[in-house]
Amino acid sequence: MSSSNVSDIIRERHVCAVMPTYNNVATVLHVIRQVLQQVPAVIVVDDGSTDGTAHAITQAALRGVTLVSYAPNRGKGHALVTGFRHAMQMGYDYAVTIDSDGQHYAADIPLLLQPLADPAADALVVGERDMNQPNMPQGNSFANRFSNFWFTLQTGVRLRDTQTGFRVYPLRRLRWLGLTTSRYEAELQMLVFAAWHGTPIVPVGVRVYYPPRGERVTHFRPVADFARISLLNVALCFGAVVYGWPCRLWRKIRLKA
């Protein structure tokens, strides 16, 4: 896709970027600068960082950056919801989400925006990573397969990467933000709610970088966060029976009528 076409999509679709960050002072400014080469406005949500992240962003005074900062740390889900609400207040219709640790390639943002070139498109676009590449943490691969299985069971939709944080959200279709949980499991929950409400979910292949083990910075808590994801899946399975599956059936009936 040409740069002019991407610019047209960003302008016509009112696209910004939302970047949650927590104690990523070593990488956050580099990622912000890379994102600004693709999208003219970035809302950075500093989720209670204690390493000077907010100060570094303020000192950089980068044009197009809106910093939202609070304490204490409340979790990635809370940061995303905060960023989405600010984006909607600022008049944006779509938000590209990208992590601040340098894992994603901001140069792939045009790939995520490509489905929005269709004027009728109103999709949630999911950046699909290659989960078999070198340096991929084994825990990540297992957690993703686990998440994919439950997502398909709960929605009837098959995805190969339900845990990616590199996405494009149609903000006006996020009618369930008040029910979103506060931590890592929120991104799975958002996908499930989107599928239940009939939002098209479009996967797009993207690159991902995982540094060697000794250089990785992660805030994922294997025991606590995996337990939260498991509990969420129990709740979502119940929700699928009483709400999600009936909604899906009703949409099929309406389409055939």
C-alpha positions, 0 to 999 in steps of 0.5 A, a space after each residue: 500500500 502506498 504512503 498516500 493511500 495510508 494517509 488517506 485512510 488515516 485522515 478519512 477514518 480518523 486514526 490514532 495510536 494508543 500505546 500503554 506503557 509500564 516501566 519501559 523507559 529504555 524503549 518507549 521513546 524509540 517506539 513512539 518515534 517509529 509510530 509517529 512515522 506512520 500515524 500522526 497522533 499517539 496517545 501514550 498511557 503511562 500505567 503508573 511507571 516508576 522508572 521515569 517513563 513519564 518524565 522521559 516522554 514529557 522531556 522529549 516534547 514530541 509533536 503529536 503525542 498526548 501523555 496520560 499518566 496516573 499512579 499506581 499501576 492498574 494493569 494493561 486492560 485499564 491502560 487500554 480502556 483509558 486510552 480508548 476513552 481519551 481517543 474518543 473524546 479527541 474525536 478519533 474513530 479508530 485506534 492502533 494499539 501497539 506495545 512500548 517494548 519494541 516487540 512490534 514493528 511500527 512499519 507494519 501499521 500500514 498492513 493493519 490499516 489496509 482492511 480499512 481501505 474498504 469504505 464499508 469495513 468496520 472491523 477489528 484488525 488483529 496483527 497475527 504473529 508467527 508463533 514458530 519463529 526463533 526466540 519465541 518464549 515457549 510460555 507465550 506459545 502455550 498460552 496463545 494456543 490455550 487462548 485460541 482454543 477457548 476463544 473459538 469455543 466461546 465465539 465460533 471464530 477461529 484465530 491463530 493469535 488471540 494474545 497479540 497487542 498489535 491491533 486496530 480497534 473500531 472505537 465506536 463499536 467498543 460498547 463494553 468498555 465498562 465491563 473490561 477487566 484491568 490486566 493482560 486478559 482484557 485483550 482476549 475479553 475484548 476480542 470475545 465481546 467484539 465477536 459476540 456483537 458481530 464486529 468482523 475480526 480480520 487477522 493480518 500477518 505481522 512481524 514480531 521481535 523477541 530479544 534473547 532471553 537475557 535482554 527481555 523485559 516483561 511484566 507478565 506474571 506467569 502464575 497470577 496472570 495465567 490464573 486470571 486468564 483461566 478464571 476469565 475463560 470460565 466466566 466467558 464460557 458461561 457468557 457464551 451460553 447465555 448471551 454470545 451463542 444466542 446473539 450469533 444464532 439470532 444474527 444468522 436467522 436475521 440474515 436468512 430472513 
